[in-house]
Amino acid sequence: MTTTLAMPVLAIGGEKSFGATEALVIRNAATDVTAVVIASSGHWLMEEQPRDHCGDSHLPGRDTLKEGTLCR
């Protein structure tokens, strides 16, 4: 029996790393996935782009994100 997560999941990938592929991988374990790609970032998102993570200090609410958003 395979169980998938029913809660909303935010998949964040770096443009120079997994990017949108992060969401494809997460969709193997969850059904409600939103993909966000952080521009000009690789694997270490917060270290590489500390000010460019879709907000001043936190990601905005899930309702404000659109699938495939490229944060700048």
Secondary structure, 3 states (H helix, E strand, C coil): CCCCECCCEEEEEECCCCCCHHHHHHCCCECCEEEEEECCCCCCHHHHCCCCCCCCCCCCCHHHCCCCEEEC
